Amino acid sequence: MSANTITKKDAERRAWIKYQLELRGHSFASIARDLGLDRCTVRSAVLKRYPKMEKAIADYLGMTPEEIWPERYELKAKLTRKRAVNQ
């Protein structure tokens, strides 16, 4: 797995996110401190859908949530495209 490849396996993706944050001098705890939240709140986005925290993590990585968790956003993209076609 290259440094830019995001795996679909949850445990590997969590490790990848932690590693990428560390490369940039951040952690779940430092993001939580910056946002005035508990570390577990930020970490929960890795385990389940939490758009606000997904966005925060993605911002720290210089990415979009859709790039990190594409499966969480596929349905939203499909619905948006369907609405655009129907209008």
HELIX and SHEET records of a PDB file:
HELIX    1   1 ASP A   10  LEU A   23  1                                  14    
HELIX    2   2 PHE A   28  LEU A   35  1                                   8    
HELIX    3   3 ARG A   39  LEU A   47  1                                   9    
HELIX    4   4 PRO A   51  LEU A   61  1                                  11    
HELIX    5   5 PRO A   65  ILE A   68  1                                   4    
HELIX    6   6 PRO A   70  ASN A   86  1                                  17    
END                                                                             
